[in-house]
């Protein structure tokens, strides 16, 4: 489900590392992978086709019915490198550190496919 007017920022795996560069990473990863991203993209693509409230309601239901299986592909690809590039939600768990992670070191932590 999209956040709409409350969607102020989204962070990638490295984005979390940069945001929390004053923290030592305990664990990080992907919560919702590329399957979920594709399902959301498909839904919002359909919703962008019209401004009619009634048609949008129909399209939202149609999109959910047609795309719900996509999220299950995430179970198979969640830890693959390309999953980090196309994730729809990631997490970072860390503890405060006296050391600041330099950007050069942060970039070496990239886990994606590119």
LINPENOR-V561539 format. One record per pair of residues at least 12 apart in sequence whose C-alpha atoms are under 7 Angstrom apart, sorted by sequence separation. I is the first residue (numbers start at 1). GAP is how many residues later the second one is. If there is no record, write none. Layout:
BEGIN
i | gap
I | GAP
I | GAP
END
This chain:
BEGIN
i | gap
47 | 12
46 | 13
47 | 13
13 | 16
43 | 17
43 | 20
42 | 21
84 | 27
85 | 27
39 | 28
84 | 28
39 | 29
81 | 30
82 | 30
39 | 31
81 | 31
82 | 31
81 | 32
36 | 34
35 | 35
36 | 35
35 | 36
35 | 38
35 | 39
34 | 40
33 | 41
33 | 45
30 | 48
34 | 49
37 | 49
33 | 50
37 | 50
37 | 51
34 | 52
36 | 52
33 | 53
34 | 53
30 | 54
33 | 54
34 | 54
32 | 55
33 | 55
32 | 56
33 | 56
30 | 57
32 | 57
31 | 58
30 | 59
31 | 59
30 | 60
31 | 60
29 | 61
30 | 61
29 | 62
28 | 63
29 | 63
28 | 64
27 | 65
28 | 65
27 | 66
26 | 67
27 | 67
25 | 68
26 | 68
25 | 69
24 | 70
25 | 70
13 | 71
23 | 71
24 | 71
23 | 72
24 | 72
23 | 73
24 | 73
22 | 74
23 | 74
22 | 75
16 | 76
22 | 76
13 | 77
22 | 77
12 | 78
22 | 78
21 | 79
22 | 79
21 | 80
17 | 89
14 | 96
END
